[in-house]
């Protein structure tokens, strides 16, 4: 059984969560921009192996390609 994490004050927990959310949004934006620009292929995304690629919805990954098909 894993040991529980030490409790942080609510302000520190919120600050950490906001910082993490900002990093994830930036990483996801960079990944989607690379997809749109053609520097990254759709097949390369699962091979990245990071949480951002794994947790990005398929609709968001495919949207650059769907918009250009119209």
C-alpha positions in Angstrom: 0.0 0.0 0.0 1.5 3.4 -1.0 2.2 5.8 1.8 -0.1 8.9 1.8 1.4 12.2 0.7 1.8 14.8 3.4 -1.0 17.3 3.5 -0.3 20.7 2.1 -2.2 23.8 3.1 -5.0 24.5 0.7 -3.3 27.6 -0.8 -0.1 25.5 -1.7 -2.2 22.7 -3.1 -4.1 25.2 -5.3 -0.8 26.9 -6.4 0.7 23.5 -7.4 -2.4 22.4 -9.3 -2.5 25.7 -11.2 1.2 25.5 -12.1 0.8 21.9 -13.3 -2.3 22.8 -15.3 -0.4 25.6 -17.0 2.5 23.3 -17.9 0.1 20.7 -19.4 -1.8 23.4 -21.4 1.5 24.7 -22.8 2.7 21.1 -23.7 -0.6 20.3 -25.4 -0.6 23.5 -27.3 2.9 22.9 -28.6 2.0 19.3 -29.6 -1.1 20.4 -31.5 0.9 23.2 -33.2 3.5 20.7 -34.3 0.8 18.5 -35.7 -0.8 21.4 -37.6 2.6 22.4 -39.0 3.5 18.9 -40.0 6.5 18.6 -37.7 4.8 15.8 -35.9 2.7 13.1 -37.5 -0.4 11.7 -35.9 1.2 8.3 -35.7 4.1 9.8 -33.7 1.9 11.1 -30.9 1.4 7.7 -29.0 5.2 7.1 -29.3 5.9 10.2 -27.3 5.1 8.3 -24.1 4.3 11.4 -22.0 1.1 12.1 -20.0 0.1 15.0 -22.2 0.0 12.9 -25.4 -1.7 10.0 -23.6 -4.4 12.2 -22.1 -5.2 14.4 -25.1 -8.5 13.5 -26.7 -8.5 12.0 -30.1 -10.9 14.7 -31.4 -8.3 17.4 -30.4 -5.5 15.4 -32.2 -7.6 15.0 -35.4 -9.1 18.5 -35.5 -6.2 20.0 -37.6 -6.7 17.4 -40.2 -10.5 17.6 -40.1 -10.5 21.4 -40.6 -8.2 21.1 -43.6 -10.5 18.5 -45.2 -13.5 20.9 -45.4 
